[in-house]
Amino acid sequence: MLIESIDMSTSSLLPLLSIVGPTATGKTDIAFLIAQKVIERKLASGIDIISADSRQVYTGLEILTGADVPAHLHQKDTGDLAYDFYSTDDQSIRLHGVSIIKPNGEWSVALFHKLVENILAVAQKNNRLVLLVGGTGLYHQFSLDMKKGQYVAPDEKWRIEAEDLSLENLQQLLQEASAERWERMNNSDRNNPRRLVRAIEVARAVGNSDLEMSPTSARPRHLYLGLQRDFSEIEERIKLRIEHRLQAGVTEEIKKITQLPETTTDALSATGAQEIIELLKQNISEVETRQLWYLRERQYAKRQLTWFKKQQDIKWFTPDASKSIIQFVVTELS
């Protein structure tokens, strides 16, 4: 159930705060520190933390995706929200977007937008601060405003038909359906059958109208707080994190997931999943698994840095500048 956004003056709303940055910078720890300080200073009646990570939504992949839930948070029924969440006993702090759908479930930036809209509607009624935490840049970008084309549902009949089409056929069909959409695609997208199929799907449904943004009813200010470290430090933290996840049983976790029927390719596209699968098939050694996983994580961190550095409205901090971070948040909420 999606709760409609309430109609109230945006000047009275608490801002939406995005905590962004590349992987392994400590975003989640900072989010809970902010939550604690905001509650202590009574700047909000409660905090809703939303994981802006496109893979932490899947159940059964908690080790691989680092979907760590603090011990003092417990799972709660949906109540007036659309998905289950984790919460302190007094519900002063809630954690959303973690382990909420099965590995064969559908998830997208559009569904994430609806999740945020739903949580914001409830938070606005109760003077709660909403924090978006994670490295999936599109989730932050479209948390408040959504391209209409993102709401186009999958056309299963078309997707079955597309399985028999060549790359060249798909490219031609997209150019016929929407020359503008074709021109906006980069070379990688133009040679990716899955993305071409989706682009044709959307073009047939809405043409180019998805360029028009569809805002939520009550739109708060959107603040961005970025965390950055020296890249050499990020590299070392990635290595340590991989080792921790291997020790925690990620190999067995992936083994169980691959034995489930209809596990989606999206669920298994998380960094490390394919490397573990190759290890289970005995195609690579444990040493190679670590090396390949590390390389993928490092490449992902580089892409995240490139994405977020292009955003002009991010206030950047180092994770150890906790006093400055808290002062920034307090100033914005006061």
C-alpha positions as a printed Julia matrix, in Angstrom:
334×3 Matrix{Float64}:
  0.0     0.0     0.0
  1.4     3.41   -0.98
  0.42    6.24    1.3
 -0.23    9.49   -0.53
  2.12   12.36    0.22
  0.49   14.94    2.44
 -0.22   18.5     1.35
  1.65   20.87    3.64
  3.97   23.86    3.34
  7.43   22.67    2.33
  8.99   25.38    4.49
  7.85   23.48    7.59
  9.28   20.16    6.46
 12.49   18.65    7.73
 14.94   18.22    4.84
 15.73   14.92    3.18
 19.4    14.19    3.85
 21.42   12.0     1.47
 24.68   10.53    2.77
 26.72    9.58   -0.29
 30.2     8.56   -1.36
 32.08    5.55   -2.68
 31.93    2.13   -1.11
 33.86    1.45    2.13
 33.83    5.05    3.4
 31.68    4.41    6.49
 28.39    5.96    5.39
 26.18    3.74    7.55
 28.17    4.43   10.72
 27.87    8.18   10.13
 24.13    7.85    9.5
 23.55    6.2    12.88
 25.79    8.78   14.58
 23.7    11.57   13.05
 20.51    9.8    14.11
 21.73    9.54   17.68
 22.76   13.2    17.9
 19.58   14.51   16.26
 17.44   12.59   18.75
 19.6    13.7    21.71
 19.15   17.34   20.69
 15.43   16.84   20.01
 15.73   18.23   16.48
 13.27   15.59   15.25
 10.89   13.16   16.9
 12.59   10.22   15.19
 14.82    9.12   12.33
 14.07    7.0     9.27
 17.22    5.65    7.63
 16.71    4.26    4.13
 19.34    2.08    2.5
 20.01    3.53   -0.96
 21.74    0.35   -2.08
 20.24   -1.51   -5.03
 21.31   -4.96   -3.75
 20.7    -4.77    0.01
 16.96   -5.07   -0.68
 17.29   -8.81   -1.36
 16.84  -11.35    1.43
 19.49  -14.04    1.67
 22.34  -11.78    0.49
 22.99   -9.93    3.74
 26.64  -11.02    4.03
 27.52  -10.34    0.39
 25.9    -6.89    0.29
 26.97   -5.81    3.75
 23.38   -5.33    4.87
 24.42   -5.06    8.49
 21.59   -4.36   10.93
 22.73   -3.08   14.36
 21.96   -5.46   17.21
 19.68   -2.94   18.94
 17.32   -2.86   15.95
 14.63   -5.51   15.53
 12.42   -6.39   12.58
  8.94   -4.91   12.65
  5.8    -5.57   10.66
  4.9    -3.05    7.98
  2.28   -1.2    10.02
  1.46    1.94    8.03
  4.36    1.36    5.61
  4.62   -0.83    2.5
  7.54   -3.03    3.63
  8.87   -4.52    6.85
 11.61   -2.5     8.54
 14.0    -2.65   11.49
 13.56   -0.43   14.51
 14.65    0.36   18.03
 12.1    -0.71   20.64
 10.74    2.84   20.94
 10.87    3.26   17.12
 12.93    6.43   17.48
 15.22    5.0    14.79
 13.93    2.94   11.87
 15.97    1.24    9.14
 14.29    0.64    5.78
 15.19   -0.95    2.45
 17.2    -3.87    3.86
 16.18   -7.48    3.14
 12.67   -6.59    2.0
 12.18   -8.68   -1.16
 12.97  -12.25   -2.22
 15.91  -12.93   -4.57
 13.47  -13.48   -7.44
 11.53  -10.28   -6.69
 11.4    -7.2    -8.88
 13.2    -4.05   -7.8
 14.01   -0.82   -9.61
 14.72    2.87   -9.12
 10.99    3.49   -9.6
 10.1     1.13   -6.75
 12.76    2.75   -4.6
 11.2     6.15   -5.33
  7.83    4.82   -4.15
  9.46    3.44   -1.01
 10.95    6.86   -0.23
  7.68    8.62   -1.0
  5.81    6.3     1.32
  8.26    6.75    4.18
  8.42   10.52    3.68
  4.65   10.8     3.87
  4.59    9.12    7.27
  7.72   10.94    8.48
  6.33   14.35    7.54
  3.24   13.74    9.64
  5.37   12.95   12.67
  8.3    15.38   12.34
 10.78   12.58   11.63
 14.05   13.13    9.74
 14.68   10.89    6.72
 18.24    9.88    5.8
 19.14    8.16    2.52
 22.36    6.18    2.89
 24.17    4.33    0.15
 26.24    4.38   -2.99
 23.63    3.92   -5.72
 23.66    7.4    -7.23
 20.44    7.07   -9.23
 18.51    6.24   -6.06
 19.49    9.56   -4.53
 18.88   11.46   -7.75
 15.36   10.11   -8.24
 14.31    9.86   -4.59
 12.07   12.93   -4.8
 11.53   13.42   -8.53
 10.9    10.56  -10.88
 11.12   10.19  -14.64
  7.74    9.0   -15.85
  9.35    6.36  -18.05
 10.71    4.62  -14.96
  7.15    3.66  -14.03
  6.57    1.63  -17.2
  5.91   -1.96  -16.13
  7.81   -4.81  -17.83
  6.06   -6.12  -20.95
  6.54   -9.87  -20.63
  5.1   -10.61  -24.08
  7.59   -8.22  -25.68
 10.49   -9.63  -23.64
  9.75  -13.16  -24.81
  9.58  -11.9   -28.4
 12.87  -10.03  -27.97
 14.75  -13.19  -26.97
 14.81  -14.23  -30.64
 16.02  -10.87  -31.93
 19.63  -10.03  -32.74
 21.5    -7.03  -31.36
 21.16   -5.33  -34.74
 17.39   -5.94  -34.76
 17.04   -4.39  -31.32
 19.14   -1.36  -32.27
 16.98   -0.76  -35.33
 13.74   -1.15  -33.4
 14.83    1.41  -30.82
 15.82    3.91  -33.49
 12.4     3.47  -35.05
 10.59    3.75  -31.71
 12.52    6.77  -30.47
 15.46    8.31  -32.32
 15.99   10.71  -29.4
 16.27    7.89  -26.89
 18.77    6.13  -29.16
 20.89    9.29  -29.43
 21.02    9.65  -25.64
 22.47    6.17  -25.17
 26.21    5.68  -24.89
 28.08    3.01  -26.84
 27.89    0.51  -23.99
 24.11    0.85  -23.72
 23.69    0.53  -27.48
 25.46   -2.83  -27.38
 23.64   -4.16  -24.32
 20.58   -6.25  -25.42
 18.92   -6.05  -22.0
 19.08   -2.24  -21.94
 17.9    -2.02  -25.53
 14.89   -4.21  -24.74
 13.98   -1.98  -21.81
 14.5     1.21  -23.82
 12.18   -0.07  -26.55
  9.65   -1.07  -23.89
  9.63    2.44  -22.41
  9.7     4.2   -25.79
  6.64    2.3   -26.97
  4.81    3.22  -23.78
  5.71    6.89  -23.3
  7.88    8.0   -26.22
 10.14   10.74  -24.88
  7.78   12.03  -22.19
  9.83   10.45  -19.43
 12.05   13.51  -19.68
  9.36   15.38  -17.75
  9.8    14.97  -14.01
  6.96   13.84  -11.76
  7.52   15.4    -8.29
  6.1    14.21   -5.01
  3.31   16.34   -3.5
  5.19   17.71   -0.5
  8.79   18.17   -1.57
 11.32   18.88    1.21
 14.76   20.38    0.67
 17.24   17.74   -0.44
 20.65   18.03    1.23
 23.73   16.01    0.25
 26.48   15.04    2.69
 29.43   13.23    1.09
 32.1    11.07    2.72
 35.55   10.81    1.18
 38.79    9.03    2.05
 42.16    8.72    0.34
 41.66    6.11   -2.36
 44.52    4.01   -0.97
 42.57    3.8     2.29
 39.42    2.76    0.42
 41.42    0.01   -1.3
 42.64   -1.35    2.03
 39.15   -1.21    3.53
 37.79   -3.11    0.52
 40.35   -5.87    1.05
 39.5    -6.13    4.74
 35.78   -6.16    4.0
 36.12   -8.96    1.45
 38.08  -11.02    3.94
 35.47  -10.39    6.63
 32.64  -11.49    4.34
 34.48  -14.65    3.34
 35.04  -15.46    7.01
 31.36  -14.71    7.74
 30.16  -17.4     5.32
 29.42  -15.57    2.06
 30.33  -18.65    0.01
 27.62  -20.72    1.66
 25.2   -17.8     1.32
 25.73  -17.66   -2.46
 25.49  -21.45   -2.71
 22.03  -21.36   -1.11
 20.88  -18.48   -3.32
 21.93  -20.19   -6.55
 19.91  -23.25   -5.57
 16.7   -21.25   -5.31
 14.34  -21.2    -8.33
 14.19  -18.06  -10.47
 16.8   -16.02   -8.64
 17.07  -12.79  -10.63
 20.24  -11.73  -12.41
 19.91   -8.39  -10.6
 20.22  -10.11   -7.22
 23.37  -11.89   -8.38
 24.91   -8.81   -9.99
 26.19   -7.56   -6.64
 29.96   -7.31   -6.59
 31.48  -10.59   -5.49
 28.56  -12.81   -6.45
 29.9   -13.98   -9.81
 33.35  -14.54   -8.34
 31.91  -16.75   -5.6
 29.83  -18.63   -8.19
 32.97  -19.35  -10.22
 34.69  -20.52   -7.03
 31.79  -22.89   -6.29
 32.11  -24.27   -9.83
 35.84  -24.77   -9.12
 36.72  -22.62  -12.11
 38.92  -20.34   -9.99
 40.86  -20.7    -6.75
 40.19  -18.88   -3.46
 43.16  -16.62   -4.15
 41.77  -15.72   -7.58
 38.34  -15.16   -6.04
 39.76  -12.58   -3.66
 41.72  -10.87   -6.42
 38.84  -10.68   -8.89
 36.36   -9.57   -6.23
 38.76   -6.86   -5.09
 39.2    -5.61   -8.66
 35.43   -5.37   -9.17
 34.94   -3.53   -5.87
 37.78   -1.15   -6.74
 36.31   -0.44  -10.19
 32.9     0.13   -8.59
 34.41    2.61   -6.12
 36.04    4.48   -9.02
 32.72    4.71  -10.87
 31.0     5.97   -7.72
 33.64    8.65   -7.25
 33.19    9.79  -10.83
 29.41    9.94  -10.4
 29.35   11.84   -7.13
 32.16   14.24   -8.04
 29.96   15.51  -10.87
 27.31   16.57   -8.37
 27.82   20.22   -7.43
 25.62   20.35   -4.32
 27.41   17.81   -2.1
 29.04   19.0     1.13
 32.11   16.78    1.52
 33.65   15.55    4.8
 36.11   12.92    5.93
 34.55   10.28    8.22
 36.75   11.32   11.14
 35.36   14.88   11.0
 32.34   13.81   13.05
 32.05   17.12   14.93
 31.93   19.07   11.66
 29.39   16.64   10.23
 27.1    16.96   13.23
 27.46   20.75   13.2
 26.49   20.82    9.52
 23.37   18.74   10.2
 22.39   20.71   13.31
 22.76   24.0    11.42
 20.57   22.76    8.57
 17.87   21.49   10.94
 17.83   24.53   13.24
